[in-house]
Amino acid sequence: MSTYDWQKSSYSGTAGNCVNIATADDGTIKLRESDDPDTVVTTTPEKLRAFILGVKAGEFDHFAAPASPRD
């Protein structure tokens, strides 16, 4: 496996999990969680940009909404 220059957000504290990001030689973007560094997701800059814009626009807020009580 290649060695990447992993970076984490300046918003990440010293404790807890955070997302790390790196750019591969082929231009793809690598993402991983600090608590599971062997699991790496690969995407393109364009797809990552679209995802971030979707998050900012609230397109995924329903995933974080509390569940409705069921009868």
Stockholm file with secondary structure:
# STOCKHOLM 1.0

chainA/1-71         MSTYDWQKSSYSGTAGNCVNIATADDGTIKLRESDDPDTVVTTTPEKLRAFILGVKAGEFDHFAAPASPRD
#=GR chainA/1-71 SS CCCCCCEECTTCCSSSCCEEEEECTTSCEEEEETTEEEEEEEECHHHHHHHHHHHHTTTTGGGTSCCCCCC
#=GC SS_cons        CCCCCCEECTTCCSSSCCEEEEECTTSCEEEEETTEEEEEEEECHHHHHHHHHHHHTTTTGGGTSCCCCCC
//
